[in-house]
Every structure is written in C-alpha cells, then in structure tokens.
Amino acid sequence: MAVDKSSDKTARDQVDESYRFDVLILDAEYKQSLASARSLGKAGLRVALGVSSSEYEPGTPLPAFLSRYSARNTVLPSYAGDGAEYAAAVLAFVRENPVPVVLPTGDASISALVPHRKELAELGATLAVAPDSVLEIANDKDRTLEIARELGIAQPKSMRIDAVGDLDAVMAEFEFPFVLKPTISWTGQAADRIFPVEVIDKAEALEATQRFLEAGAAVLAQQWASGRREGVSLFIDHGEILATCGHVAYRTSPVLGGASVMRESITPPADIHTAAVRLAGAVGMEGPCEVEFRRDAQGKPLLMEINARLAGTIENAIRSGVDFPLMLWQWAAGKPITRFDSYRVGVRTRWLRGDMRWLRDNWRASGRPDTVSRPRALWIFGSEFTRTRYYDYFDRHDLRPAMAELRSMTAATLTSRDQR
C-alpha cells in the first residue's frame, strides 16, 4: 500500500519497539550504504552497519562507520568464495540483535544472502532485495538483453564469448574499439567487482577475455556507444510505480563505465523511460531498480543493464527529493510506502575522490575511447567546483564520514606521488 508523502507518518512511528535495531545495512564500504544509513537515521530509525572483512582495513577509518546515524558497527567474515561464513555471521547477528530488515547494497553480499532468505525470515528479518526470479535475470546481462530483444528495446550489437577461441568470430564481426564485459559482475572467484573494458586491438581483447573467463564469468562483446549515459531509477510495488528519478552520468570511474562520479538529475526522456518501465515489468521487478542506457553517435538510447538494488547514484535521487532507502525499508518491513510523485531536476552531485580517479585515469589513457584531451580534462575537473553544490560523503549534520573520506583522498594522493 502506498501513502501520499504529505500524510505519511515518520518512520519512527512505524517501528516495532521489540527490535534492537530497525535495519542492518551491509556493504558499509559503498556510498549507497552511507546514504541509506543517513536517510533512515534521519527518519528516526536505529541503524546497524556491517562490512565484509575483505573490504575493511583495520586502522583505516571507514566513513560509514563514523556516521552519527550508525548505532552499531560490525565487521563480518569475507564474502569471497561461496560466502557461507559471511551469511552465517549475518544470521548470527540477526539472532543476537533482533532486526526486521537486512539491507545489502552490493552484488557480492546479495549473492551470499539470497539462499538464506528463509532462515532470515524465521528469525523475523526480511532480506530487502528483489525476488529471486528477478535477480536471476537482472544479475545476468545475457538474459537481460535476451528479454530486451523480445521487447524490441534497442541494445548494443552483442556476441557472447564462452572460450578464448570465440574471439576470432567476434573480431570478424566487430570493428575496434569495442567493449568486453562479464555477463555477471560478481562470480565469487574474483576479489572485486568486475568492470567492463574497451579494447582497441587483438592483444587487449585477448588479455581481457582471458581475465574475465578466469574469474568465472562468460564474456559479452558489445559495440562501443559514444553518447551520454542516462539512467532511470524506479520503485515498484505489486507492479505499481511509486517513484521515478532520472539522471545523466557525466563521468565514471573507471572511465568506460564504472561508478558514476558526477551526475545530474533530469526528467527522463520518454524513450528511455518507456523502455525502463517495460523492461522492469517484463522481469517482474519489485522494490528499487536502476535501468542504464547509453546513446550511440546518432543519439539512439541503447540498453546497458538493469540493477535490482540500490545503486551508487542513490545520493543524487535523495538530494533531488526521492528517498529510495526509506521506501525500501518500508517495503521490506511491510509498512505503508511513501509515494514520491515529483522531484527536483538539475541537482548535481559529485564523488570527489572518484572524480580525481577519473582525472588520473583520463590523463594516463588520453587518446583512448571515452577520454578527452588533458587540458580539457583539467578544465572539466576544476570548473566543477563552481557548478556543484552536493558532494557524496559530505553532510553538514554528519561531518565525520566526510573527514574520513578527505583523509583517504590525501593518503591516496601522497601514495600516488611516492610511486612516480
């Protein structure tokens, strides 16, 4: 059931006081987890934060752990491999600290916990992610594109690579540069999320293909689209869209298509909004999702992927007036869900450390696809300080995470200089 924003009770009024915490947010190393903690904490909820030991370096401040909105921080076993120890630790936490909602924001933790939905439910906790049937499609780019083809949604020219020997057929069909990406972003074998890369010759294509296959993922070869990156975030409950927020990502790190480091809220153009709604409906999406597109040289939008979770751009949606984390908590907790029928456009949010990485990577790879000249890169980076008001990690009511992020930026800069 959705409720109008103007008549909604505060989240604090909706909670059951028998729980020790109102939500356990995992993947505390991610920006979207900090944004969620702040959103729910400001709503009056008791927040606990967790992180995989593989993503946490003792002695190095984790920004989210320093937030005033975190009532409890916990370091969990690594989720690498089959994630069994990680899942067991989450279950133990819920058993010892009753909590109605467990909210993972990363692919690895979702993969580790989905098989344990029933066990969490028996402990009184709901795993705040889309249904298994949706995740099976959304987490597999090959299956996502297959459904998109059936719907007539435009996508990049693609070919699947299951073995290194398939590369010859791909190179016969594609002109360089083209893109290689894993069909799944998390396999459990690689230490980190696997990002797509552009390749400009056979040697690069061979190296990337071998690396992805060794990580346990099949590979997609796709045409390179040179236009701007646009996305549509939706919140869906029983097939009804309760919120929409569009954005354009001006820069990403890695340069080709990693996390967005500079984005702006927009009214989603009709072509991508229609496609996003149709795709989400076809896969049976429930809860939040983000559908990403990139336009080709002629301006035609091509589907990139659908993320069935809170994405890294969630800070921009919150700043624009759409509180996806609050909606997700309400949805998972079985409470009335706040509807957001409008939001502000033109809101720019920036991840400064990520933008510094973009500048560094652009400098090193100048002349390759998706890069600009070095003088233009410096101008773009510097001029952004006069255009952008909101920065990831910075909240004047919660300054300690921003200070930790600043220290990390400084340390990374000094290390980079030492390695010259």
Secondary structure, 3 states (H helix, E strand, C coil): CEEEHHHCCCHHHHCCCCCCCCEEECCCCCHHHHHHHHHHHHCCCCEEEEEEHHHCCCCCCCHHHHCCCEEEEEEECCCCCCCHHHHHHHHHHHHHCCCCEEECCCHHHHHHHHHHHHHHHHCCCEECCCCHHHHHHHCCHHHHHHHHHHHCCCCCCEEEECCHHHHHHHHHHCCCCEEEEECCCCCCCCCCCCCCEEECCHHHHHHHHHHHHHCCCCEEEEECCCCCEEEEEEEEECCEEEEEEEEEEEEEECCCCCEEEEEEEECCCHHHHHHHHHHHHHHCCCEEEEEEEEECCCCCEEEEEEECCCCCCHHHHHHHCCCHHHHHHHHHHCCCEEEECCCCCCCEEECHHHHHHHHHHHHHCCCCCCCCCHHHHHHHHHHHHHCCCEECCCCCCCCHHHHHHHHHHHHHHHHHHHCC
